Amino acid sequence: MGKTGKGNAILCADIGTTSLKAALIDIGVTGVKRLLGFSRETYQAQGGAAVAPELWEAAFYRAVKVLSGLASEARIEAVCISGNGPTLVPIEGDLLTGRALPPLHWFSPRLAAPDGGGDAGSFFLPYVSWFRQNEPENYAKTSLFLSCQEWLSARLGAEPVTVLPTPYYRPYYYDDDQFAAFALDGRKFPPFAPLGAITGHVSCEAARVYGLEAGLPIVGGGPDFIMALFGSGAVEAGLVCDRAGSSEGINVCAGEPPSAGVAAAHSLRVLPHAIEGLWNVSVVLPESGIIFDRYRLKSGLQDVPYEEMLKSMTGGGGPLHPVLQKIADGTRRALETLRKAGYPVREMRHSGGQAKSPLWNRLKAEICGCRLLVPEIVDTELAGNAAAAMFALGEASSITEACRKIVVINAP
């Protein structure tokens, strides 16, 4: 494939817990606005979460139709899908003609390995262990377990694979020792493929259903938090991504991990970065945005636009509304925790739903004493997908280079 030009785009999607987000993102090198179109499609299910994988597929269908109308002039070069992890889909029978059983969501029940075995850190196998013990007939019928994004990619025409961010993530996925510790059949799990690899092409049937071009490359996308780091541009030591939506995670891209003692003392989450040789050191705030959503629901203001509510809660020159103060104070304390652990943060890239409010960005920066930089594409999972596709198509020599091309930081 030759150099792309203006209007040449990647169809990116991210499967969330309650909605699917999708975008057409320009990967040209002309400096034009990257985001050509955006769609967010909620799942029509009780409690909001998808109770059947087909709801992800239906949401993707609706999103593609919306994007086709918003940016009809764009030529799609590839498709890349990410998703929330460690959600898995048990598949009974053949991938395309068999039955997809209800997902094992990241919030589903899970079990530890017997006698503490397999405790290398698998994100996935504890859920399958619970499934085997509590639904043995369905476990026996299951021929394959795929993550949500790998399932949808396979429905489009990709090979059934597990996308591995880097080889260093192998202990957090699965291996033979962990299969043995959890008493699971390793044949039910697909082979690994590297993040950013072309895992297949859009089939003729999928092209007919979605109105896409048959033969489009399908690029393997990773879990949402990895792709969000890519899409924020936090791919060099010292850069920080504040991924803030319903929950919030402040992620420091570090050249060296903290000691086990420091990590434990400060309750840090330490994982390999998706860039080899780097580490992701983070503090997680599980209910950051949920606090605001609860207030909206309790007050009967759920239909009031977000920015309008913020103005009403910050107007008059008086003290900040307690709800907003509580959210910002949580972030401020998280930054203080990172400082005490040896990771001072003076500026960070603000992404996710909370970053879509200029007013909130300003207030949060003032309270936390930290400069907030907002990417042009604030749903950074989608930008990360575009970067992975650029690498797969040969438009960048590495995902790091692709991130530098895709990520544009707006003036604070």
Buried (B, 14 or more C-beta within 10 A) or exposed (E): EEEBEBBBBBBBBBBBBBBBBBBBBBBBBEEEEBBBBBBBBBBEEEEEBBBBBEBBBBBBBBBBBBBBEBBEEBEBBBBBBBBBBBBBBBBBEEBEEBEBBBBBBBEBEBBBBEEEBBEBEBBBBBBBBBBBEEBEEBBEBBBBBBBBBBBBBBBBBBBBBBBBBBEBBBBBBBBEEBBEBBEBEEEBBBEBBBBBBBBBBBBEEBBEBBEBEEEBBBBBBBBBBBBBBBBBBBBBBBBBBBBBBBBBBBBBBBEEBBEEEBBEEBEBEBBBBBBEEBBBBBBBBEBBBBBBEEBBEEEEEEEEEBEEBBEEBBEEEEEBBEBBBBBBBBBBEBBBBBEEBBBBBEBBBBBBBBBBBEEBBEBBBEBBEBEBBBBBBBBBBBBBBBBBBBBBBEBBEBBBBBBBBBBBEEEE
